[in-house]
Amino acid sequence: MAEGALVVERLLRSPYGVDSILTTRKETGVERSLELVPEGVPIYYIDERAAANKLLGFEFHQGILALGRRVALPTLTQGLESFFEKESSRSGNHSWVVLPDATKPDNLGLAFRCAAALGAEAVVLGERCCDPFSRRALRVSMGGVLQVPIYRTVNLIEEIKSVRERWNLPFYATVLDPEARSLYDFPHINGRRSLAAFVFGNEYTGLTPEQVRVCDRKLIIPMRPDVDSLNLGVSVGIFLYEFNRCAD
C-alpha cells in the first residue's frame, strides 16, 4: 500500500504493477501522480477525508493511496548473476547493503531511503527482516523501497560464502569491536576494488559471530566511546557515502 503523492508516484514509475488508486475529490497536490496512472487502472474518489478515514480505519493524512502488486524477489545469488551479466558491471563503483535481521519498519525504511539516495545496487534482506512493503516501511523510505532492487535470502550465511567464492565480492561486517578497522582506513583496506557489500546488524544485538566470520573484514565508524551505536539508516548512509567518496 503506497501512501502519499510522492510514494504513489514512485510506485507508478517502478516495475511493480498497480491495481487501484484511492483519493478524495478535493485533494490537491496529487495531479502529477494521477497523470501517471496507466489506462485501465481504476481511480476511486471519496468526497471528504472524513469518509476516507471511516473507510480505511486510520487518519487519511496523505490524500492518496495506491494498491501495488508484489513480485517474486530474487535471491542474492540470482541477483548477482543478473548484475554480473550486464556490461555496466565492468565499470564504475557498485555497493550492496546486506541486512540480516532488520526487524523495525522505520529502520528498514530509512535504510532503503539511504540506499536509493546513495546509489546502492540492491538491498539484501536476511531471513528475519520485516516486510519492506509494509505501509510504514514504504512511507519512511519515501518510496526508496520501490527504487532499489531487493534480494531475499533463505540462508544468508551460505549465500555469502557462495558469492564471495564465485565473484570475489568483498563483504564488510559493520561492528562495534576493538579489533575492527576504522572506516577512515577503508581506502587502504578496499584498495582499488570497485565492489563492496556492507553487512549491518540489528540495532540491539548487532551481527552474530557467525555473520561476522563469513565477512572479509570488520569495520567501525569512529565515534565517541560513550555512544553505543547509531541508527541503522544513519549507519547505512555513512558507509555508502564513504564508499562513494573513496571510489571517486
C-alpha positions as CSV (number, residue, x, y, z in Angstrom):
1,M,0.0,0.0,0.0
2,A,1.7,3.2,-1.2
3,E,0.6,6.3,0.8
4,G,1.1,9.9,-0.3
5,A,1.7,11.6,-3.6
6,L,5.5,11.1,-3.8
7,V,5.4,7.4,-2.8
8,V,2.4,6.8,-5.2
9,E,4.3,8.5,-8.0
10,R,7.4,6.3,-7.3
11,L,5.2,3.2,-7.3
12,L,3.7,4.2,-10.7
13,R,7.2,4.7,-12.1
14,S,8.5,1.4,-10.7
15,P,8.4,-2.1,-12.2
16,Y,5.6,-3.0,-9.8
17,G,2.1,-3.2,-11.1
18,V,-0.7,-1.1,-9.7
19,D,-4.2,-2.4,-9.0
20,S,-6.1,0.7,-8.0
21,I,-5.9,4.3,-6.7
22,L,-7.9,5.9,-3.9
23,T,-8.1,9.7,-3.3
24,T,-10.6,12.4,-2.4
25,R,-12.3,14.7,-4.9
26,K,-11.0,17.8,-3.3
27,E,-7.4,16.7,-2.9
28,T,-4.6,19.0,-4.2
29,G,-1.0,18.1,-4.9
30,V,-1.8,14.7,-6.4
31,E,-2.3,15.8,-10.0
32,R,1.1,14.5,-11.3
33,S,0.5,11.1,-9.7
34,L,-2.9,10.8,-11.3
35,E,-1.4,11.7,-14.7
36,L,0.8,8.6,-14.4
37,V,-1.9,6.1,-13.8
38,P,-2.0,3.6,-16.6
39,E,-5.1,3.2,-18.7
40,G,-7.4,0.6,-17.2
41,V,-6.3,1.1,-13.5
42,P,-9.4,2.3,-11.6
43,I,-9.3,5.5,-9.6
44,Y,-11.7,5.6,-6.7
45,Y,-12.8,9.0,-5.4
46,I,-14.2,9.8,-2.0
47,D,-15.9,13.1,-1.3
48,E,-14.3,14.0,2.0
49,R,-11.3,12.9,4.1
50,A,-13.7,12.0,7.0
51,A,-15.3,9.4,4.8
52,A,-11.9,8.1,3.8
53,N,-10.9,7.8,7.5
54,K,-14.0,5.8,8.2
55,L,-13.4,3.5,5.2
56,L,-9.8,2.9,5.9
57,G,-9.8,2.8,9.6
58,F,-7.0,5.3,10.1
59,E,-6.3,9.0,9.6
60,F,-6.0,9.6,5.9
61,H,-3.4,12.4,6.0
62,Q,-1.6,11.8,2.8
63,G,-4.5,12.3,0.4
64,I,-3.8,9.4,-2.0
65,L,-3.3,5.7,-1.7
66,A,-2.3,3.2,-4.3
67,L,-2.5,-0.6,-4.1
68,G,0.5,-2.2,-5.7
69,R,1.3,-5.7,-6.7
70,R,4.2,-7.7,-5.2
71,V,6.6,-9.6,-7.4
72,A,8.8,-12.6,-6.7
73,L,12.2,-11.4,-5.3
74,P,15.4,-12.9,-6.5
75,T,17.9,-14.5,-4.1
76,L,21.3,-12.9,-3.5
77,T,22.8,-15.4,-6.0
78,Q,20.2,-14.8,-8.6
79,G,20.5,-11.0,-8.2
80,L,24.3,-11.1,-8.6
81,E,24.1,-13.4,-11.6
82,S,21.9,-10.8,-13.3
83,F,24.2,-8.0,-12.2
84,F,27.4,-9.5,-13.5
85,E,25.9,-10.4,-16.8
86,K,25.5,-6.7,-17.5
87,E,28.1,-4.7,-19.4
88,S,27.8,-1.9,-16.8
89,S,29.1,-4.2,-14.0
90,R,32.6,-4.0,-15.6
91,S,32.9,-0.2,-14.9
92,G,32.0,2.2,-12.1
93,N,31.6,1.5,-8.4
94,H,29.0,-0.8,-7.0
95,S,27.8,-1.4,-3.4
96,W,25.3,-3.6,-1.7
97,V,23.5,-3.2,1.6
98,V,23.0,-6.5,3.5
99,L,20.5,-6.6,6.4
100,P,20.4,-10.0,8.1
101,D,17.6,-9.0,10.6
102,A,16.3,-5.5,10.4
103,T,13.0,-6.1,12.3
104,K,11.7,-2.5,12.6
105,P,9.9,-1.0,9.6
106,D,11.1,2.5,10.4
107,N,14.7,1.4,10.5
108,L,14.3,-0.7,7.3
109,G,12.6,2.2,5.5
110,L,15.4,4.7,6.4
111,A,18.0,2.1,5.2
112,F,16.2,1.9,1.9
113,R,16.0,5.7,1.6
114,C,19.8,6.0,2.1
115,A,20.4,3.1,-0.3
116,A,18.3,4.8,-3.0
117,A,19.9,8.2,-2.4
118,L,23.5,6.9,-2.5
119,G,23.2,4.5,-5.4
120,A,23.4,1.1,-3.8
121,E,22.9,-1.7,-6.4
122,A,20.5,-3.6,-4.1
123,V,19.4,-4.2,-0.5
124,V,19.8,-7.8,0.6
125,L,17.3,-9.0,3.2
126,G,18.0,-11.8,5.6
127,E,15.6,-14.4,6.8
128,R,14.4,-12.4,9.9
129,C,13.9,-9.0,8.2
130,C,10.5,-7.4,8.4
131,D,8.3,-6.7,5.3
132,P,9.8,-3.9,3.2
133,F,6.4,-3.4,1.5
134,S,4.6,-2.6,4.8
135,R,2.9,0.8,4.8
136,R,5.3,2.1,7.4
137,A,8.5,1.0,5.7
138,L,7.3,2.3,2.3
139,R,6.4,5.7,3.9
140,V,9.6,6.2,5.8
141,S,11.7,5.2,2.8
142,M,9.9,7.9,0.8
143,G,9.4,5.3,-1.9
144,G,13.0,4.1,-1.8
145,V,11.8,0.5,-1.4
146,L,10.4,0.9,-4.9
147,Q,13.6,2.3,-6.4
148,V,16.2,-0.1,-5.2
149,P,16.3,-3.8,-6.2
150,I,15.7,-6.2,-3.4
151,Y,17.2,-9.6,-2.9
152,R,15.7,-12.1,-0.5
153,T,17.7,-14.9,1.1
154,V,16.7,-18.3,2.6
155,N,20.2,-18.9,4.1
156,L,22.2,-15.7,4.1
157,I,25.4,-17.3,5.6
158,E,25.6,-19.9,2.9
159,E,24.8,-17.5,0.1
160,I,27.5,-15.1,1.2
161,K,30.0,-17.9,1.2
162,S,29.0,-18.9,-2.3
163,V,29.0,-15.5,-3.9
164,R,32.3,-14.5,-2.3
165,E,34.0,-17.5,-3.9
166,R,32.2,-17.1,-7.2
167,W,32.6,-13.4,-7.8
168,N,35.2,-12.3,-5.3
169,L,32.8,-9.8,-3.9
170,P,34.2,-8.4,-0.6
171,F,31.8,-8.3,2.4
172,Y,32.4,-5.9,5.3
173,A,30.9,-6.5,8.7
174,T,30.0,-3.2,10.4
175,V,30.6,-3.9,14.1
176,L,31.4,-2.4,17.5
177,D,34.6,-4.3,18.0
178,P,38.0,-3.1,19.3
179,E,39.6,-5.2,16.5
180,A,37.6,-3.6,13.7
181,R,39.4,-1.2,11.4
182,S,38.2,2.4,11.3
183,L,36.1,3.4,8.4
184,Y,38.7,6.1,7.8
185,D,41.1,3.3,6.7
186,F,38.6,2.0,4.1
187,P,40.5,3.2,1.1
188,H,43.6,1.2,2.2
189,I,41.5,-1.8,3.0
190,N,39.4,-2.0,-0.1
191,G,42.3,-1.0,-2.4
192,R,41.3,-0.4,-6.0
193,R,38.3,-2.7,-5.9
194,S,35.1,-1.1,-7.1
195,L,32.8,-3.6,-5.3
196,A,31.7,-3.8,-1.7
197,A,28.9,-5.3,0.3
198,F,28.3,-3.9,3.8
199,V,26.6,-6.1,6.3
200,F,24.6,-4.3,9.1
201,G,23.4,-6.0,12.2
202,N,20.3,-5.5,14.3
203,E,20.5,-2.3,16.4
204,Y,20.1,-4.1,19.6
205,T,22.1,-7.3,19.1
206,G,24.4,-6.4,16.2
207,L,25.8,-9.1,14.0
208,T,26.1,-12.7,15.2
209,P,29.7,-14.2,15.5
210,E,28.8,-16.5,12.5
211,Q,27.8,-13.5,10.4
212,V,31.0,-11.7,11.3
213,R,33.2,-14.7,10.5
214,V,31.7,-15.0,7.0
215,C,32.8,-11.5,6.1
216,D,36.2,-10.4,4.8
217,R,36.8,-7.6,7.2
218,K,35.3,-5.8,10.2
219,L,34.8,-2.0,10.0
220,I,33.7,0.5,12.6
221,I,32.5,4.1,12.4
222,P,34.8,6.2,14.7
223,M,32.6,7.8,17.4
224,R,32.7,8.9,21.0
225,P,33.2,5.9,23.4
226,D,30.2,6.9,25.5
227,V,27.8,6.4,22.5
228,D,26.7,2.8,22.0
229,S,25.6,2.8,18.3
230,L,23.9,4.8,15.5
231,N,20.5,4.3,14.0
232,L,20.6,1.6,11.2
233,G,19.7,4.1,8.5
234,V,22.3,6.6,9.6
235,S,25.0,3.9,9.6
236,V,23.9,2.8,6.1
237,G,24.2,6.4,4.9
238,I,27.6,6.9,6.4
239,F,29.1,3.7,4.9
240,L,27.7,4.3,1.4
241,Y,28.7,7.9,1.4
242,E,32.3,6.9,2.4
243,F,32.4,4.2,-0.2
244,N,31.3,6.6,-2.9
245,R,33.7,9.3,-1.7
246,C,36.7,6.9,-1.7
247,A,35.7,5.5,-5.1
248,D,35.7,8.9,-6.6
